[in-house]
Amino acid sequence: MKKKIAVLGAGSWGTALATVLDENGHEVRVWGNNHEQIDEINHTHTNKHYLPDVKLSPSIVAYTDMEQALNQADAILFVVPTKAIRPVAKQVNDLLDEKQKPVTIHASKGLEQESHKRISVILEEEISKEKHSGIVVLSGPSHAEEVAKRDITTITAASLYPFAAQFVQKLFMNHYFRVYTNQDVIGVEFGAALKNIIAVGAGALVGLGYGDNAKAALITRGLAEISRLGIAFGADPITFIGLSGVGDLVVTATSVHSRNWRTGNLIGKGVPLDKVLADMGMVVEGVQTTKAAYELAQEKNIEMPITKAIYQVLYEDAQVDQVIEDLMLRDRKAEASSENMGEEE
């Protein structure tokens, strides 16, 4: 059945998801605050800054007026940067009435600065329960560039509202875009946010000239850190070996499509962070997420040495090669903390 979907955010991921929804026969309205970009989507059916090689369907309509985009929407999809989630959610709450009650979905990946809150928590705080029919997290191993070209993709719709997760699954499922449901919202959101940190580190390793051994070590031990923090907040450990855990981590930490990987790669080559971010022209979620995760780990007294090392590079001007050496020379220990082993010789 055809549904009306408001996609809030006209970046690469929002545009790619809009193409999936449009192809599935839904009425798609994209909202953004850049008038030139919105005009481009409506008149030339392109979004060249974000997806330069993709031609959009003429049936995807873009708006700068949020009220028009939300009008009678059955679902709202947030795909704005993490720092914009709260103010945009406030706007949405003010514009919705209690009769509409759309399913609220987010496909953003980060943690709020200062509060360190997950995105679904922010949405619960800012959108009245009477104005939505459930909050769903859409996440998994997915590059916007590949989704827009109909490459095979599998992701997760996670929600405490099973019917809402199933609704989202039906909205997006097709022959190249497969969606699984999951109730572990905490694990899915932590996996989505924290993998960006490890991707920055993986890019830096390549920038420094390290090979596959180093990348495999970083990704594997990075997953251990992600799991450790997520589990401390109530996540299911199994989630981290699924699509939104190891799946999303691998795709983000090994690909030039990833802004986080590219950021780390340039830092590894000696380019200052300020210049990297200025030249990127898009939000790099991993930079701010590193700070939030590092602070959370400090608060909870959770050991996250890789996250700490990347934090030192991004925020304390530490040299990448030095923090790598420091990581390698830490005290000896067993790989799994649950192992009952004596002291190593």
KAMOTA-V399464 format. One record per residue. RES is the residue in one small letter. PSI is psi in radians with two decimals (* if undefined). Layout:
# KAMOTA-V399464
[[RES/PSI] [RES/PSI]]
This chain:
# KAMOTA-V399464
[[m/2.36] [k/2.29] [k/2.76] [k/2.13] [i/2.23] [a/2.05] [v/1.94] [l/1.79] [g/2.06] [a/0.54] [g/-2.87] [s/-0.79] [w/-0.73] [g/-0.73] [t/-0.74] [a/-0.76] [l/-0.58] [a/-0.65] [t/-0.64] [v/-0.83] [l/-0.73] [d/-0.77] [e/-0.48] [n/0.09] [g/0.20] [h/2.79] [e/2.01] [v/2.19] [r/2.17] [v/2.27] [w/2.42] [g/2.89] [n/0.14] [n/1.89] [h/-0.70] [e/-0.73] [q/-0.76] [i/-0.72] [d/-0.70] [e/-0.79] [i/-0.72] [n/-0.58] [h/-0.66] [t/-0.13] [h/0.78] [t/2.89] [n/1.19] [k/-0.53] [h/-0.64] [y/-0.71] [l/1.34] [p/-0.41] [d/0.26] [v/2.31] [k/2.20] [l/2.70] [s/2.41] [p/-0.32] [s/-0.16] [i/2.06] [v/2.36] [a/2.61] [y/2.61] [t/-0.24] [d/1.88] [m/-0.62] [e/-0.69] [q/-0.73] [a/-0.62] [l/-0.22] [n/2.01] [q/0.44] [a/2.38] [d/-0.41] [a/2.58] [i/2.23] [l/1.94] [f/2.10] [v/0.82] [v/2.83] [p/2.67] [t/-0.71] [k/-0.32] [a/-0.12] [i/-0.87] [r/-0.89] [p/-0.64] [v/-0.69] [a/-0.66] [k/-0.76] [q/-0.79] [v/-0.82] [n/-0.69] [d/-0.51] [l/-0.40] [l/2.63] [d/2.92] [e/-0.19] [k/-0.41] [q/-0.94] [k/1.03] [p/2.70] [v/2.33] [t/2.12] [i/2.54] [h/2.49] [a/0.41] [s/2.76] [k/1.72] [g/-3.11] [l/2.49] [e/2.37] [q/2.68] [e/-1.05] [s/-0.45] [h/0.38] [k/2.59] [r/2.77] [i/-0.68] [s/-0.56] [v/-0.74] [i/-0.77] [l/-0.70] [e/-0.63] [e/-0.62] [e/-0.38] [i/2.09] [s/2.50] [k/-0.53] [e/-0.14] [k/0.18] [h/2.82] [s/0.60] [g/2.57] [i/2.30] [v/2.41] [v/2.20] [l/1.97] [s/2.72] [g/-3.09] [p/1.83] [s/2.10] [h/2.30] [a/-0.70] [e/-0.64] [e/-0.67] [v/-0.75] [a/-0.40] [k/0.21] [r/0.58] [d/2.66] [i/2.25] [t/2.43] [t/2.27] [i/-3.09] [t/2.42] [a/1.90] [a/2.35] [s/2.64] [l/-0.13] [y/1.63] [p/-0.69] [f/-0.59] [a/-0.69] [a/-0.71] [q/-0.62] [f/-0.79] [v/-0.70] [q/-0.79] [k/-0.63] [l/-0.74] [f/-0.41] [m/2.32] [n/-2.89] [h/-0.28] [y/-0.11] [f/1.79] [r/2.38] [v/2.24] [y/2.65] [t/2.76] [n/2.54] [q/-0.07] [d/1.35] [v/-0.70] [i/-0.88] [g/-0.74] [v/-0.74] [e/-0.68] [f/-0.73] [g/-0.76] [a/-0.72] [a/-0.83] [l/-0.41] [k/-0.44] [n/-0.55] [i/-0.84] [i/-0.58] [a/-0.66] [v/-0.80] [g/-0.70] [a/-0.71] [g/-0.68] [a/-0.69] [l/-0.78] [v/-0.70] [g/-0.55] [l/-0.17] [g/0.15] [y/2.78] [g/-2.76] [d/-0.61] [n/-0.83] [a/-0.73] [k/-0.76] [a/-0.70] [a/-0.79] [l/-0.80] [i/-0.75] [t/-0.85] [r/-0.49] [g/-0.71] [l/-0.63] [a/-0.71] [e/-0.77] [i/-0.83] [s/-0.77] [r/-0.79] [l/-0.77] [g/-0.77] [i/-0.60] [a/-0.40] [f/0.15] [g/0.15] [a/2.67] [d/2.15] [p/-0.55] [i/-0.53] [t/-0.58] [f/-0.15] [i/0.23] [g/-2.85] [l/-0.75] [s/0.00] [g/-1.71] [v/-0.58] [g/-0.90] [d/-0.62] [l/-0.82] [v/-0.81] [v/-0.57] [t/-0.56] [a/0.07] [t/0.14] [s/2.47] [v/-0.24] [h/-0.46] [s/2.16] [r/-0.62] [n/-0.76] [w/-0.79] [r/-0.65] [t/-0.86] [g/-0.68] [n/-0.77] [l/-0.67] [i/-0.73] [g/-0.50] [k/0.00] [g/0.10] [v/2.27] [p/2.54] [l/-0.78] [d/-0.73] [k/-0.70] [v/-0.84] [l/-0.65] [a/-0.72] [d/-0.44] [m/-0.71] [g/0.14] [m/2.80] [v/2.35] [v/1.64] [e/-0.55] [g/-0.47] [v/-0.90] [q/-0.58] [t/-0.58] [t/-0.77] [k/-0.81] [a/-0.76] [a/-0.71] [y/-0.77] [e/-0.68] [l/-0.76] [a/-0.68] [q/-0.74] [e/-0.72] [k/-0.04] [n/0.82] [i/2.30] [e/2.06] [m/1.26] [p/-0.62] [i/-0.79] [t/-0.73] [k/-0.74] [a/-0.74] [i/-0.64] [y/-0.76] [q/-0.65] [v/-0.77] [l/-0.61] [y/-0.21] [e/0.21] [d/0.50] [a/2.65] [q/2.37] [v/-0.79] [d/-0.56] [q/-0.73] [v/-0.53] [i/-0.78] [e/-0.72] [d/-0.69] [l/-0.75] [m/-0.46] [l/0.26] [r/2.95] [d/2.55] [r/2.56] [k/2.93] [a/2.67] [e/-0.78] [a/2.24] [s/-0.38] [s/-0.15] [e/2.38] [n/1.49] [m/2.61] [g/-3.10] [e/2.45] [e/2.58] [e/*]]
